Structure formats: structure tokens, C-alpha cells
Amino acid sequence: MPSVTTVLGILAKPALVPWAAKMTATLAVDSLDALVGMSREDAIDFLKGAPHRDRSRAAARGTDVHRHAEALVRGHADDVPAELMPYVESCARFMDRWQITEVLVEQPVFSRMFGYAGEPDLFAWSDRYDEMWLLDYKTGSGIYAETSLQLTAYKAAEFFVDVDGDEHPLPEVVGAAAVHLRPDGYAVRPVEIGATQLDCFLSLLNAFRRWTDHDLWILPEREDSDA
């Protein structure tokens, strides 16, 4: 089964082009001394990996922030890296204010009906509001519309699988939200998770499946081609 995030990867993301250029240029300026001693090929390999390394760090940051915040709220001592502490404190404030009880954390979910899988950050009960929510932590620069499709797909899944491989139905939720964690605080951004969003995601899923065979769409050269 394709993952939700893999399916959403076919969406156009024009903002990534200038962002990738900025990451590469920043690395080049910050690494001038190191680049001088590299071969041309090594320097190219080093620089072209800048955006991928930055995205990997951002993804790991979100996971680490949640893990450290969970320990902090439960009163466990945890060695939080200095660069993550502001995010962890923001996450802990959110969990404390909403009086979060975690129900499912990064548990694999599946839709046998539609044929996809995913790993939501959190199904959580809020004692403050007496409600169950589907939540996704974001530590980037903003919240984007594709988050709505992501959480819609998670909600539409039929079951999750526990550590023993057993299937269980997902909790019913009143809503879904991105929790935007910043060094100076947090913002809870509810997103739509209705029929329109599900229809859009399923259209992307269908396009994704068709696109996986795109290499077969180019037929062999005609015999009268001019080589």
C-alpha cells in the first residue's frame, strides 16, 4: 500500500524550488573553505544534497520534539538538545493547556477499502474540551492545505495495527488539526476533513497509481528516426 505522504508527493510544490536554491546557496557560502579542497564532482555531490539533508532534519525534529514533550509532560527527566528545547516547551504547553491524553501515537493505520496506509502523529483525548482529536505536529514555517488531505486520509482509514499485528478500529474524532510548534509558542490550526477533501485525496491516489506506470507510456523509437 502506498503511504499517505507518498501519495501527496505528486502535488505540485512550487515553493520548494526557491527554497532548495536557498538551501544550496547558503551551504555553498557557509562552506567556502571546505569546497576549495574538494574535486568538482565531490563539491557538486555535497551541495546538491543540501535540500534533502535539511528536509530530513526537519522531519526528525518533529518526531524528536513530540517524544521529548511527552516525557516532559509526564514528569520524566529527559536530555533535550538545546536547539530543540524551545519547540519542546511549546509542545508541552500545548499538551498541558489542552490536557492531552494520548490514545494512539504514530500507530500505523490502513484503509483496505481504498488501498493506502499512513502513520498519524497522534489521536488524543482533550480533557479540557472533552473531545477526541486527530493531531499532526508541524515545526516548519507554516501550515499548508495539503495537511487537510493528509489528516482526512488518516481519518478515513478503517483500522490501526498494534505491536502484535492485531487490527483495531480507529477512534472517532470530532475534528483534526495541525499543531504548529514554534520556538516562541504554538498555534492550533483545525483543518477540514470532509467529503470534499476525501474525494480530492482519492483522486490523487488514483493519479498516483496511474503515474507509477508512466515509464511505459513512451513507446520504442520509430524505425525511420534520424539518429
Secondary structure, DSSP 8 states (H G I E B T S, - for coil): --BHHHHHTTS--TTHHHHHHHHHHHHHHHTHHHHHTS-HHHHHHHHHTHHHHHHHHHHHHHHHHHHHHHHHHTT------TTTHHHHHHHHHHHHHHTEEEEEES--EEETTTTEEE--SEEEEETTTTEEEEEEEE-SS---THHHHHHHHHHH--EEE-TTS-EEE----SEEEEEEEETTEEEEEEE--SHHHHHHHHHHHHHHHHHTTGGGGS----TT---
